[in-house]
């Protein structure tokens, strides 16, 4: 009976050992799977950091380009204002000169008309 108990005890220990080995094997498999997932997460995290760094670099570059374009737009607007003011001045000056020329032409036409009348009067006097 004692031998039977010892054999039963040994058998229980063997079953327990096999069970523990099976559980240990399952734990090792899960650990390997989790380790792979951690590796993938680490790679994804590194890629994300690279993408963030690249995005920050591109954002800085775009901000610089935008600032440059804003400065160019500002300068062009100022130049446009100057050119527009000069054009308006030129048009006003041109209109004034045209008006002065028209006045001069009108005065000359009046003088011509007066001279024609004098000539007619003088020629009429000599004919009489």
Buried (B, 14 or more C-beta within 10 A) or exposed (E): EEEEEEEEEEEEEEEEEEEEEEEEEEEEEEEEEEEEEEEEEEEEEEEEEEEEEEEEEEEEEEEEEEEEEEEEEEEEEEEEEEEEEEEEEEEEEEEEEEEEEEEEEEEEEEEEEEEEEEEEEEEEEEEE
